[in-house]
Amino acid sequence: MPPPDRKYDLILYGASGFTGRQTVEYCRQFAPAGLRWAIAGRNQAKLDLVNSARVDVLLAAADDAAALDRLTAQTRVVASTAGPFAKYGTKLVDACVRNRTHYCDITGETPWIRELIDRHHAQAAADGTRIIPCCGFDSIPSDYGAWLVSRHIRQVLGAECDKVSAYYRMRGGLNGGTLASAFELADSGQIATTRDPFLLDPDPTAHTPDERARNADPTGVHYHSDARAWVTPFIMGPINTRVVRRTQALLGTHFDYQEFSRFDSSRLAHLVSIGGKVFESILGSKAGRKITKPLLPKPGAGPSEKIMNEGFFECEFMAIAKTGARVRAVVKGQGDPGNRITVKCLCESAFVLASANQMSAGGVLTPVTGLGEPLLARLRSAGISLEVG
């Protein structure tokens, strides 16, 4: 764990970007009393423009290891919104591990997270340093929802969880940073890597062909009687499912897990499915990416305040115990998932990491294994509903 005598409790890195600007405002409004925080990035002028809270401004480019060492040595926690993370995050995490500084971010780049696990998990675990990717909309609602229903089956029903399915409804917009991360992943040639359903497990090879078949990403459109809706594969499923499976592996439990989007009509479900396949084809084509990139929002741009305020998400988790018993949970929140919810989740995660009363377990962790009950309580207080039954 970081020494207690650091100058700051929290540094927001990448604070001048579209999502970063929202984290500054969130911290200005909701940071716990007495929290010592600062903002950081590479451009003084841009950081000064977003510094509504008049906190300290620190400079460190993402490729400057010495500057990142100086930055991370001053704080107990770094929360980063500077993506694509495979491009801008590696040296920052390296510095956090060297200086025993807790870290959280909003990445969904699973191949990069795999690299972090292989590179840093053992050392971070030994030092009690918590490195926690995926602390945004991907993948906190999924990780906590699946954990809550499976824990209920185990602790209340006294049974083992066999299967959990998640069904998402949501409305919101896209920001340029999210799109840049998707294109960076495609440009790196790592799309195929993302298809391993157990990519983030401690040992991705330790699964039978039958387990892999049951947990392979779903395809197509169908009517689901339990959900009472038409369902398609959820766009964030290839990220969230890997995180949930890592959580279960680290906790020593196991159940099959899948995610879907739910729709009231067959027509809408098929339209969304076709759109997803088109975007997947574009990502898989170098020419398609070259043509499409100029037409999409750039990093630093994003949806309007109206779209972000009027967005929402709701996810219903349906769990089946090995006894056949069924348990339901619902996780939901108001606000654009990719922006308002992501910012809320990241900042509340950072507040938990920065708090004085912390567990000592470290490593490259997931939201549930790194933040546990304290984050659950903070999310509920912040207006995200997580209820079983």
PERA-V674270 format. One record per residue. RES is the residue in one letter. PSI is psi in whole degrees, -180 to 180 (NA if undefined). Layout:
BEGIN
RES,PSI
RES,PSI
END
This chain:
BEGIN
M,153
P,147
P,151
P,-11
D,32
R,156
K,-38
Y,152
D,-33
L,135
I,128
L,113
Y,138
G,30
A,-15
S,-6
G,177
F,-50
T,-37
G,-40
R,-37
Q,-33
T,-36
V,-46
E,-39
Y,-45
C,-37
R,-38
Q,-37
F,2
A,139
P,148
A,133
G,-4
L,127
R,108
W,160
A,168
I,154
A,159
G,-156
R,-10
N,108
Q,-46
A,-45
K,-39
L,-39
D,-35
L,-32
V,0
N,63
S,-24
A,-6
R,45
V,175
D,146
V,126
L,145
L,133
A,116
A,152
A,-18
D,9
D,94
A,-40
A,-44
A,-38
L,-34
D,-45
R,-39
L,-54
T,-25
A,-13
Q,-7
T,158
R,-28
V,141
V,130
A,120
S,137
T,16
A,89
G,173
P,137
F,-31
A,-24
K,-38
Y,-2
G,-17
T,-49
K,-28
L,-45
V,-41
D,-47
A,-39
C,-44
V,-44
R,-38
N,10
R,52
T,126
H,152
Y,140
C,156
D,-172
I,23
T,154
G,17
E,87
T,-36
P,-37
W,-40
I,-39
R,-40
E,-40
L,-41
I,-50
D,-33
R,-36
H,-13
H,-47
A,-47
Q,-44
A,-38
A,-42
A,-35
D,-10
G,23
T,129
R,117
I,112
I,93
P,174
C,41
C,29
G,-154
F,-38
D,109
S,30
I,-48
P,-42
S,-48
D,-44
Y,-38
G,-47
A,-39
W,-43
L,-46
V,-38
S,-36
R,-38
H,-44
I,-42
R,-48
Q,-35
V,-43
L,-13
G,31
A,177
E,142
C,134
D,-39
K,140
V,133
S,138
A,137
Y,112
Y,140
R,139
M,161
R,136
G,-163
G,175
L,144
N,161
G,-30
G,-41
T,-45
L,-39
A,-38
S,-41
A,-44
F,-37
E,-40
L,-42
A,-43
D,-29
S,-10
G,22
Q,12
I,-42
A,-36
T,-36
T,-16
R,-10
D,115
P,-19
F,31
L,-36
L,5
D,154
P,-41
D,98
P,-18
T,-8
A,51
H,142
T,160
P,-35
D,-41
E,-41
R,-39
A,-42
R,-28
N,7
A,150
D,133
P,161
T,162
G,-177
V,137
H,162
Y,129
H,118
S,-38
D,-42
A,-16
R,46
A,163
W,137
V,149
T,166
P,136
F,135
I,-32
M,1
G,-43
P,-14
I,-55
N,-41
T,-35
R,-38
V,-46
V,-42
R,-35
R,-42
T,-49
Q,-38
A,-42
L,-30
L,-9
G,21
T,172
H,137
F,156
D,143
Y,132
Q,159
E,145
F,157
S,143
R,143
F,153
D,-21
S,150
S,-39
R,-48
L,-40
A,-43
H,-38
L,-45
V,-40
S,-43
I,-43
G,-41
G,-40
K,-37
V,-46
F,-38
E,-39
S,-40
I,-45
L,-33
G,-3
S,123
K,-42
A,-41
G,-41
R,-39
K,-40
I,-39
T,-36
K,-47
P,-17
L,-10
L,162
P,140
K,160
P,135
G,-13
A,159
G,-172
P,166
S,164
E,-39
K,-47
I,-43
M,-37
N,-33
E,-6
G,170
F,168
F,153
E,131
C,127
E,124
F,127
M,118
A,144
I,126
A,163
K,-19
T,-10
G,-10
A,149
R,141
V,141
R,142
A,153
V,130
V,129
K,159
G,155
Q,137
G,153
D,121
P,-44
G,-9
N,-72
R,-49
I,-42
T,-46
V,-44
K,-46
C,-45
L,-49
C,-41
E,-35
S,-44
A,-38
F,-39
V,-47
L,-34
A,-11
S,156
A,-34
N,92
Q,149
M,160
S,-9
A,136
G,-176
G,-178
V,103
L,-179
T,168
P,-48
V,-47
T,-21
G,-21
L,-26
G,-143
E,-38
P,-40
L,-37
L,-45
A,-41
R,-40
L,-43
R,-41
S,-28
A,2
G,5
I,120
S,129
L,103
E,138
V,138
G,NA
END
